[in-house]
Amino acid sequence: MNQHPDSIQDAKVAYLGPQGTYTHLAALQQFGDECLLVDCASIDDIFALLESRDARYGVVPVENSTEGAINNTQDCLIDCNVKIIAERIVPIEHNLLVPKGLSASNITSIAAHKQSLAQCRKWLAANFPAVKQIECASNAEAAILAQGSDSTAAIAGEMAARLYDLDILRSKIQDQSNNSTRFLVLADEETSPTGKDKTSILVYAENKPGSLFRVLQPFEELQVSLTKIETRPSKKEAWEYVFFIDFEGHVEDENIIVLFDRLRTCTAEIKILGSYPSFQRNV
């Protein structure tokens, strides 16, 4: 029987780095500090390490409650064969970080990942309308940039402030107070049913009228609750699309077995991305 990832010690876990990103925080929350955490420069690098077995687990962002899906992660899920074994939802609290002694009036540029800049768009327009914005590969990279500057601020989390010795000039500057990001835990293994599970699949629908209706009909007939459905270009042929579908249940549940039997009669191809425990927020 496979162990739950929370109980694994001394395993190599790849995450989107450098240290201080929200993906780093998600990896720490999922695994603790007993694993060997390996920071990667890109989401593609994480998938490559998993496929080459140079890492046992990977942690990647897949969607943000404000800005939507992370396309890079979705494209890698199309191309790679690793499984989703867990999910993690992390509240995103953005802060304006500055080098020691830098005042708001002396800030000439603000650096952050493009999604973070978008998540703070209104606040930035109201407070720093004329300040140059610098897009970085991650918020941690932005913090590193601010650390070595005398006029650049960064948008990042509390962890980045601690790691890079920056002051929090303004806290919780995100436009939406309930902003959060969903992360996936990936591995080359399966998980057992827990009774509160979620399954993610890719569906290549037939290129015919009514194909989406036929895909969704079995979910309605079997009363299987959908939690997400999105489309992405399939990359196989121009103007063909693949559906990302998340729904409640595990591939070993009786009704989900029946669901797949029905789906196979009305789809061109199904790829099971994984069944895994639904993330339960602490109350």
ABEGO torsion letter per residue (X at the ends): XBBBAAABBGBBBBBBOBBGBAAAAAAAAAAEAABBBBBBABAAAAAAAAAAGABABBBBBABBAAAEBBAAAAAAAAABABBBABBBBBBBBBBBBBBBGBBAAABABBBBBAAAAAAAAAAAAAABAABBBBBBABAAAAAAAAAABAABBBBBBAAAAAAAGBBBABBGABABAABBBBBBBBBBBBBBBAGBBBBBBBBBBBBBBGAAAAAAAAAAAAGBBBABBBBBBAGABBGBBBBBBBBBEBAABAAAAAAAAAAAAABABBBBAEBBBBBBBBX
